[in-house]
């Protein structure tokens, strides 16, 4: 995968209000659903990880999940280099993301 500098314009959440996206608690699960259908999900996640973005759901991961991943992999200097060539299924396996049953059914899994 090549990095697209304009990935934010292609994001599934690009036209949504930040108030819809930067939520807390159980509402984050609903925001994650948007991410799982997003064509630039990996770009979004690696940007959040490389830049240590602290708030919001990025690439299908909550802030808590990203913090845990960063703690578990302290030696990673570039998440883009590590995850840049993976597909969504490999990403989910690597980071341990669990999709809701509804999303899994919609994806045919």
ChimeraX attribute file (.defattr): number of C-alpha atoms within 10 A of each C-alpha:
attribute: neighborCount
match mode: 1-to-1
recipient: residues
	/A:1	11
	/A:2	8
	/A:3	14
	/A:4	10
	/A:5	8
	/A:6	10
	/A:7	15
	/A:8	14
	/A:9	11
	/A:10	14
	/A:11	20
	/A:12	16
	/A:13	16
	/A:14	11
	/A:15	9
	/A:16	10
	/A:17	9
	/A:18	11
	/A:19	7
	/A:20	12
	/A:21	19
	/A:22	15
	/A:23	17
	/A:24	13
	/A:25	7
	/A:26	8
	/A:27	12
	/A:28	19
	/A:29	17
	/A:30	14
	/A:31	21
	/A:32	20
	/A:33	15
	/A:34	18
	/A:35	22
	/A:36	21
	/A:37	15
	/A:38	18
	/A:39	14
	/A:40	21
	/A:41	25
	/A:42	26
	/A:43	24
	/A:44	20
	/A:45	23
	/A:46	21
	/A:47	18
	/A:48	21
	/A:49	23
	/A:50	14
	/A:51	11
	/A:52	13
	/A:53	15
	/A:54	14
	/A:55	15
	/A:56	19
	/A:57	27
	/A:58	25
	/A:59	23
	/A:60	27
	/A:61	28
	/A:62	22
	/A:63	20
	/A:64	13
	/A:65	15
	/A:66	23
	/A:67	16
	/A:68	12
	/A:69	16
	/A:70	16
	/A:71	10
	/A:72	10
	/A:73	11
	/A:74	8
	/A:75	8
	/A:76	13
	/A:77	11
	/A:78	14
	/A:79	19
	/A:80	19
	/A:81	10
	/A:82	11
	/A:83	17
	/A:84	16
	/A:85	13
	/A:86	13
	/A:87	12
	/A:88	14
	/A:89	9
	/A:90	12
	/A:91	17
	/A:92	16
	/A:93	10
	/A:94	12
	/A:95	13
	/A:96	12
	/A:97	13
	/A:98	11
	/A:99	15
	/A:100	13
	/A:101	10
	/A:102	9
	/A:103	14
	/A:104	12
	/A:105	10
	/A:106	9
	/A:107	10
	/A:108	6
	/A:109	7
